[in-house]
């Protein structure tokens, strides 16, 4: 929308300009002397650009603003006028969405102005995110959270979390700064089905590393999700926090508390399949697959009336409903039904493209069922897809375990070569593939390296806990669990575990991917 105060500048402030300007961040060239009469043409262009922008003619406004900014006379205008031009150009380009590099240049120029506001920084973050400028995205998000926290609502929860993850990859200081800024801004996900416990868990650790035990302990009291409580119980670095208030870290009570909260959330929005999926997923996670199956089947029964549409988000979430139904069926030993549901889910497009997630999950289920050739056939459908690095690792994990079951040494060698070269993309999957190959020594080497690495230690310790076994386990999965225990009980592994943490027993199922 038009900035009313800035637009008003066009009524008079164009006639006041400095004697000398600076180089334009768009043109990056020193402005030459403006010829006589140039200012009149510049003013006319900016007036018309403002009117076109107000009328929704973003292409027209863009062209006139670019022309004005490239005009030699532009650099002699007032700071107010320059800010208006850059800011409006960034806004117009953002709406058009077809030239993000130029949008980013305009937004950067606008934020360099002393008149910059939250909207300028929103545009800078949006455009930096689009061009994958991680450093500028991190700096922009930190600036917004610190100065205009209300502007955080303009960005999706996933975008904010992605920028935070990038900050942690770049440096501990950047990660600490952006997390502290978000915490001070009292940020919370807009999505009712999401949570920020993952971010605050990371911040608890960072506060401890920075010597702020009191702040870490206070923040830990806001973390409610059971897996994060488990991780704090079982990694020694968190001992002072857990020992200060052990009742908060009672995992059984936390499970019941979160189950009630999830039930209430699903009940509050009965027309949202996402809430039902979340509740089913929770039941599966606490080893109660029958109850997960019950609520899923009740939801799917509501969709059989073709004249009614009981769920507003059916198209976007039904594939995950079938995915969760399949998971529950696997835990109940009903493998043929589980495969049937995942086949249906895999045929459901994901964002208009090949459903990579369910195709890989279907392949995993075929492996668990002892049907490796069908797993390989399923994975062949990914040929035209472009999975993420993580997705590629998950696919190679399923492929390698299928080759192992077939005793196809050549195929297995290819998968092992890939996972050894890409351990960082999925350490747990690399270990599982090595275990499928019965390479306990190789798996131990990867596992110990993950325990030695502070960035991967917490998740690695969590994956080694004693979790509840489902009501039914296939022979393939039983053997995989046995090999995990053999790996965990090796002297070199147990010694490393004891350096950083401990093993506990919990009534929740083993973490998946």
N, C-alpha and C positions, 0 to 999 in steps of 0.2 A: 504494500500500500504506500501511498505518497506520504512522505514525512511533511506534515503541515508547516512546521517551523522552517524546514530547509526550503520548501517550495516558496515560502514567502520571501526568501532572500532574492528571488528572481525579480521581485518588484523594485529593488533598489541597490542591493549590495554589489551587483555586477559593476557598478560604477565606481567602486573603490578597489584599488589593486596596489600591490607592492611594486616597488621600483625594480626589483629583480626577483625572479622565481627560482625554483629548484627543478632538477630533472624529474620528468614524469615517470612513475613506476611502470606505466604502460609502455611508453616509447623508449625509456631509458636513454634519452638524448638531451643535450643541453639546449634549452629553447633559444632560437635566434630572435633577433629584434623583430617585434611585431610591426608590420607595415601600417601606414595610416588607414584608418577605417576598419581594421581587422576586428577591433573590439565590438563594433556594431554587429558584424556578421556573427561573431561568437555568441553575443547576447541573444540574437535571434534564434540561433540553433538551440541554445539551452532552454529558452522559453518554449520552443516547439517540442523539444524532447520531453520537457515536464508535462506538457499537455497530452502528448501521445501516451506517455507512461500512465497518466491519470485515466486515460480512456481505455487502457488495456492493450494498446498497440506496442507491445514490447519489442518486436523487431524494428519498428520505426524509431522508438526511443533509443534502442541500442545503437542504430546507425548514426543517429544525430549526436549521441553522447560521445561515441568514438571519434567522430569528426571534430567535435568541440575540444576533446582532450588532446587531440593531435594538432590542434590549431596553435601556432606559436604564441598567440596572445593569451592562451589559457594559463600559462605559468605566471602571468602577471596579475591574475585575478586574486581576490581575497581568499583566505583559508576556508571561509564559510562556503564560498562558491565551489572551490575545488572539492571539498568534502561532499557537498551535495551531488556533484557530477559523478564522482567515483562511487559513492554509495548507491546512487540510483542506477548506475550502469551495472554494478554487482547484483542489484535486485532484479533488474530486467534479464540479465544473463542467467541468473538462478532460475527464474520462472521458465525461461526457454529451455534450459538444460542441455544445450547442444555445443557449448564452448566453455567447459569448466576451467581450463587453464586461464583464459582471459577473465572469467568471473573471479578466479582466485587472485589474479593480479589487481583487479579493481577493488576487491574486498581488502586486500593487504594495504593498498593505497588509502582506502577509507579509514582503516584502523590506525594508520600512522598519524592521522589528524588528531589534534587535541579535542576535537568535537566528536570523536568516535563514541558510539554508544553500543548497547548490547546487541542491537540488530546488526550492526556492522560486524561484530564478532561472530554472530550466528552465521552470517553469510560467509565469513572467512572459514569457519569450521566446516560448514557444509561443502564448500568448494574444495578445501584441502582434503576432506574425506573422499570426495569424488575422484580427485586426481591421485589419491593414495600417497599424499605427502604426510607421512606418519608424524614426523617431527612437528610440523606446523599444526596438525590436528591435535596433538598432545598439548602444545602451548596454548592453542585457542580454547580447548576445553578447560584447561586449568584457569585461564583468564576469565572465562565466562562464569565458572563456578565460584571464583573468588570475588567477582565484581557485579555480575548480573545473574544471580542464581535462578531467578524466575525464568530466564531464557533457556534453561536446561530442558524445559518442557517441550521445546520445539524439536527435540531430537529423540529418536527411538531408543528404547532401553538397550537394544542390541548394538546400536551404533556407539552409545556411550561405553558399554562394556568392551566393545572391540578396541576403542581408542585406549581404554585403561590397560588392556592386555598388551597393546603395542608399547605403551609407556613402560611397562614392566620388562618387556623384552629389551628395550633400549638401555635403560639404566635404573638402578634402585632409586636414585634421587628423583627421577622423573615420575616413577610409579608412586613414590611416597607423596610427592607434591600434589599430584592430581587426585589421589585418594583422600588426602587430608582436605583438599578444597571441596570435594564432593561431600565429605562428611560434614564439614562446616556449613555447607549449603543445605544440609538435611535432605539430600537427594534420596528419593526412593523410586523404584520402577513405576511407570504409569500403568503397566500391564498388571492387572490384579492377580494373574497367574504366575507372575515372576517374583523374584526376591533379590535382595542385595547382600545376602549373607556371604556369598562367595567373595565379594569385594571387601566386606568388613573383616572377613577372616584373614585376607591378605594384609589388611591394614593393622590388624592385631599383631601379626608377626613383625611387620615393619616397625611398629611402635616399640616392640620388645627389642628389636635390633638397634633402635635409636635410644635405648635406655629409658623409655617412657613406660615403665611397668604399670603405673597407676592408670595411665590413659588406656593401655592395652586391656587391663582388667575391666575397666568400665565399659569399653566397647564390646568385650566378649559377652557381657550380659545381654546384649541385644541380638546375639546369634542364637537362633532357635532350631535350624535345620539339623536333624540328627547326624548325618554324615560328618558335618563340621565339628560337632561335639565329640564324635568318635576320634577325629583327627587330633583334636586338642588333648584328649585323654591319653592318646597313645604316642605322642611325640614329646620328648622330655623338655624341649624348649618352652612348652606351655605349662609345665608343672606348677610354677608359682601361681599362675592364674587359676588353675583347676583346684589346687589345694586351698586357695583363699575362699572359694565358694563351691564346694563339691556338689551340693544339691542341684545347682544349675546344670551340671554335666551328667545328670542321671539320664542315661540314654533311653531307658524304658519309659520314664515319664515324658521325655521329649517326644518319643514316638506317638504316644497316646495324645499328647497335646497337639501335635501337628496333624494327626489324623482327624481330630475334631475340627480343626481350623479348615482343613481341606474339604471335609464333608460340608461344612457351613458355606464355603465358597461355591462349591458345586450346586448346592441347594438354592443359593441366592440368585444364580443365573441358570435356570433350568433349560433355557433355549441356547446354551453354549456347550457344544460338544467338547471344547477345550477343557472345561471344568471336569467333565466326566472322565476324560482321558487322564487328567492329573490325578484324580482320585483313584482310578484303576491302577495307574502307575505306582501310586503310593501303596496300595494293597499288595501289589506284586513285590514291591521293595521290602515289605515287612512279612513276606512269606505267607500271604493269605490269598492265593490265586483264585480260590473258589468265589470269594467275595468280589474280586476284580471281574471275574467272568459274569457274575450275576448282574452287576450294574451295567456292564457293556452290553449284555444281551437285552436288558430292559431298554437301553437307549436305542439299539438297532431295531428293536421291535416297533418303536415309535416312528421309524422312518418308512415302514412298509405301506403306510397309507399314502398313495401317490398324490392325493388331493391336499395333503398337509405337508408343511415344511417345519418340523419341530425345532430344527437347529439353524440358526442364522449363519453359523460358520462351518456347515457340514462339508462343503467342497474342500475347504482348506485343512480339515482335521480328520476326515474319515479314514485316510490312509494310516494315521497313527492310532485310531481306534482299532482297526484291524490288526495293526502291529502289536498293540497291547493285548488284544484277545489271543493272538498267537503265542505271545510270551506266557500268558496264563495257562494256555493249553499245554505248552511244553513242560511247565512245572508240574502239570497234572498227568503227564505221560501220554497225552492224546496227540501224538506226533502227526498223524495223517491230517487231522483237523487243523493243527497248527500250520502245517505246510499249505493247506488249502487257503487259509486266511491270508497268509503272507503272499501267496501268489496273486490274490486279488489286490492286496495293498500295493504290490510291486507294479501292477498294471495301471495304477492310478497315477497320472502325471503329477510331478512335483514342480510347482511354479512353471507349468507349461512345458516341462522337459522330462527327460528320463528320470524315473524315481530312483536315484542312486541309493538313498538310505535303505529303502525296503528291499531293493535288489540284493544289496550286501547282506542284510539281515536274513533274507531268504536263503542265501548261500550258506550262511552260518548255521541255519536251522537244518539244512540238508546234511551238513557235516555232522552235527549233533545226532542226527537220525541215522548216521552210518550210510549215507547215500552220496558219496563223494563225486561220482560222475555227474549227477544232477547239479551239484554245487558248481562244478566247473562250467557246465552248460549255462547255468544262470548267470555266472560272472561274465560270460562272453557277451551278454547283452549290454555291458557297460562300454562296449567298443566305441560308440558314438558319443558317450557322455564325457564330461570333464569334471571328475570328482576333485575335491580339495586334496591337498597333500595328506591330510588325515584320512580322507575317504579312500585314497589310493592305498594307504597303508592297511586300512581295514579290509579292503578287497584282497590285498596280497596275503594277509593273514588267513583269510578263508581259503584262498587258493592253495597256499602252502600246506595247510592242514588237510585239504582234500587230496593233494598229491601224496602226502604222507600215508593216508589211509589206503591209497591205491598202490603204495610202494613204487611210485613213479619217481625214481631218483633224479632223473634229468629235470623233470618239472619242479620237483622240490628244491633242487639246487638253484634254479632260476629265482624262485620266490625267496630263498634264503639270501641270495646275493642282493636282492632288492632291499629286504628289511634290514640287513646289516649296514647298508649304505644310507638308510633313512631312519635310524633308530629314534632320532629326535622328533620325528613326525608322529610317533606312537610307540613309546617305550613298552607299555604293557602288551601291545599287540606283537611287538618284536619278541618279547619273552615267550608269549604263548605260541608263536610260530616255531621257535626253537624247541619248546617243549613238545610240540607235535612231532618234530623231527627227532625227539628223544636225545637232544643235545643239551644235557643238563649242565655241562661245563660252560657251554656258550651262553645259556640262559643265566647262569650265576654271574658270569662276567658282566652282562648287561645290567642285571639287577643290582649288583654291588656298585656299579658306576652311577646308577640312578639314586641309590642311597647316599652316595658321597656328594651328589649335586644338591645344594640347598633348594634349587628351583623345582626339582622333581622328587625330593625326599618325602614330602608329606603324602602325596598321592601314592607313592610306592609303598610306604608303610601301611597306608590304608588298605591297599590291595592285598596285603599279607595277613590281615586279621582273620580270625576264625569266624566265618559267617554261617548262617543257618543253611542247611541243605534243603532244597525243595522237596515236596512230597514224593516226586518221582524224578529219577535221574537216569539218562540213557547210559549204556555201556561206554560210549565214546566220552561223554562228559565225566563219567566216574573215573575213567583213566586219566583224563586231563586234571581232575582234582587231585588224584594221587600223585601225579608228577609235580604239581604245585607244592604239595606238602613235602615231597622229597627235596625239592629245590629249597624251600624255606628252612628245612631242618639240617641242611648242610652246615658243618662247623664254621666255614668262612662266612656264610650268610648270617647265621645266628649271632656270630661275633659282631658283625657290622650292624645288625638290627639293635643289639644291646647298647651300642654306642650312642644311638640317636633316639631309641624308643623302646616299645614293648608290644607284645601281642596280647590282645584281649579277645573276648568271645561276645558276639552280639547277635540278637535275634532278627537280623536283617539279611537279605540275600547278597551274594557277592556282587560288587559293582561291575556294571557292564561298561561299554564304551561311552 
